[in-house]
Amino acid sequence: MRVKAQMRIVMAAVLALLAGGAARAETVYVRAGHLVDPEKGTVEGARVLRVEDGRVAAIMPEGPLPQGAKVVDWSGYTVLPGLIDMHVHLADTAETNNPAEPLLHSAMEVSYMGARNARATLFAGFTSVHDVGCFRAFADVELRNAINRGDVIGPRMAAVGAYITVPGGGGEVTGFAPDVHVPDEMRAGVVTSPAEVTQKVNYLFQHGADSIKLIATGAVFAIGTEAGQQELTEDEMRAAVEVARARGSWVTAHAHGAAGIKAAIRAGVRGIEHASLIDDEGLALAKARGVYLDMDVYNGDWTDEIGRRDHYPDDYMRKNTETTLAQRQGFQKAVRAGIKLTFGTDAGIYPHGLNARQFKYMVQWGMTPMQAIQAATTVSADMLGWSKDVGALSPGHYADMIAVAGDPTRDVTVLETVAHVMKGGDVVK
């Protein structure tokens, strides 16, 4: 009898806790002057979004609300889902004219930089990001964890942990004297064989990586590498893909050159970063395999302007010139071909928070404003595997949304000035 009495007390306590949790479940109503629906490709009139426990519960016509309801009045704005940037480097130093810049900052300093960058990105309206690498291994993973704990304000993050790259390749810190020692944590993903790829990729997943980033070709911002030259072999890239699939994850490849792009696609990657020098065969292969292209068509202009002003290395400037126009022409072909194009900017090459400047370039090179918005919402959410949670505002999705003045489907540049941001039902700006 005593045991039964104790069980009744425990059950009553549990029920009380559950009831208390239900009582604390907050309901918020968001009034939207207009609502962009990227799933349908339409702009709706005035709507009210009912938000419960951080997710959209219902979308209703404008009308009376319950007495005492908590209301976020964005009726003077156009509301759309929080934006997604699929190519950022939050947890790292900014690009400068010094190739060895990452060696000049401590791990602790980089962590504060990451917090600042995350805040700027969120306030710019980007509520989710794919962080595709940092030189100090797992700095991005730790930043993601800090955001998830609520220690730091920032977007939802998917992190890669470190670059998988060949020695001296596009994912290495280069351009310094040969007797300078680079910390081991900056070389965590350096590989020389498929077997080492398997080992290093498993290591990254074991320490919190969400997906894997391969450096398939040289990089614009890496002294001694050529953007068009393939570095990782197809077998090495395939080894990474196999490990990721076994772990229920996926791989994306930094690849400027045509040969590296096609090798990465054949190896089974989900997406190609940059795709600057993609040829017609590569475009056809991407289309046939359903591979996403993530083409950062804005930052070439930033690099050209700031690089001249700040005297970036000639090597950087030459490669930037060789890739910028070619990438935009490839982007235009990809749009016409109906290839899946995400929104990725390479933020970190230019200051974080300016991500939305790319929308104008995507429209100039072939997209409609709605297609560009879809690239930064539904398409990018699909690539992340997060379509049930982000990229849209239909019921069930996180209440991640932004408010802008004007109609971005008529003038996409209004997205460069975000008035308000909500993440998970909380107004953060």
RARA-V234236 format. One record per pair of residues at least 6 apart in sequence whose C-alpha atoms are under 6 Angstrom apart, sorted by the first residue. I is the first residue (numbers start at 1). GAP is how many residues later the second one is. Records with the same first field share a line. If there is no record, write none. Layout:
BEGIN
I = GAP + GAP
END
This chain:
BEGIN
25 = 28
26 = 26 + 27
27 = 24 + 25
28 = 22 + 23 + 42 + 43
29 = 20 + 21 + 42
30 = 18 + 19 + 41 + 42
31 = 17 + 42 + 43 + 44
32 = 14 + 15 + 42 + 43 + 47
33 = 13 + 42 + 43 + 44 + 45
34 = 10 + 11 + 12 + 44
35 = 8 + 9 + 43 + 44 + 45
36 = 7 + 44
37 = 6
38 = 336
46 = 16
47 = 13 + 14 + 15
48 = 11 + 12 + 14
49 = 9 + 10
50 = 6 + 7 + 8
51 = 6
54 = 344 + 345 + 370 + 371
55 = 341 + 342 + 343 + 344
56 = 339 + 340 + 341 + 343
57 = 338
58 = 337
77 = 326 + 327 + 328
78 = 325 + 326
79 = 323 + 324
80 = 321 + 322
81 = 310 + 311 + 312 + 319 + 320
82 = 43 + 44 + 45 + 318 + 319 + 320
83 = 42 + 43 + 44 + 293 + 294
84 = 42 + 44 + 45 + 292 + 293
85 = 44 + 258 + 259
86 = 43 + 44 + 257 + 258
87 = 43 + 45 + 257 + 258 + 259
88 = 43 + 258 + 259
89 = 42 + 44 + 259
90 = 24 + 27
91 = 23 + 48 + 49
92 = 18 + 42
94 = 254
95 = 254
97 = 215
99 = 76
117 = 235
118 = 36
119 = 34 + 35
120 = 233
121 = 231 + 232
122 = 32 + 33
124 = 229
125 = 296
127 = 28
128 = 27 + 28 + 29
129 = 28
130 = 27 + 28
131 = 27 + 28
132 = 28
133 = 27 + 29 + 30
134 = 28
135 = 51
136 = 49 + 50
137 = 24 + 25 + 48
138 = 23
140 = 19
141 = 18 + 20
144 = 13
146 = 6
147 = 6 + 7
158 = 52
159 = 50 + 51
160 = 49 + 50 + 51 + 52
161 = 48
162 = 27
163 = 8 + 26 + 50
164 = 25 + 26 + 50
165 = 6 + 25 + 50
166 = 24 + 25
167 = 23
170 = 48 + 49 + 52
174 = 49
175 = 48
191 = 6
194 = 42 + 45
198 = 41
211 = 38 + 39 + 40
212 = 39
213 = 38 + 39 + 40
214 = 39 + 40
215 = 38 + 39
216 = 14 + 15 + 16 + 37 + 38 + 39 + 44
217 = 12 + 13 + 14 + 38 + 43
218 = 7 + 8 + 9 + 11
219 = 8
220 = 7 + 96 + 99
221 = 95
227 = 29
228 = 28 + 29
229 = 28
230 = 30
234 = 29 + 33
237 = 30
238 = 29
241 = 10
244 = 6
251 = 18 + 19
252 = 17 + 18 + 19 + 20
253 = 19 + 20
254 = 19
255 = 6 + 18 + 20
256 = 18 + 19 + 20 + 21
257 = 20
258 = 19 + 20 + 21
262 = 20
270 = 21
271 = 20 + 21 + 22
272 = 21 + 22
273 = 21
274 = 20 + 21 + 22
276 = 47 + 51
287 = 52
292 = 48 + 49
293 = 48
294 = 47 + 48 + 50
296 = 48 + 49
297 = 31
298 = 60
300 = 24
332 = 33 + 34
342 = 33 + 37 + 38
343 = 32 + 33
356 = 60
369 = 40 + 43
370 = 39
377 = 14
378 = 13
381 = 6 + 10
389 = 8 + 9
390 = 7 + 8
398 = 26
399 = 25 + 26
400 = 22 + 23 + 24
401 = 21
402 = 18 + 19
403 = 16 + 17
404 = 14 + 15
408 = 6
420 = 9
421 = 6 + 7 + 8
422 = 6
END
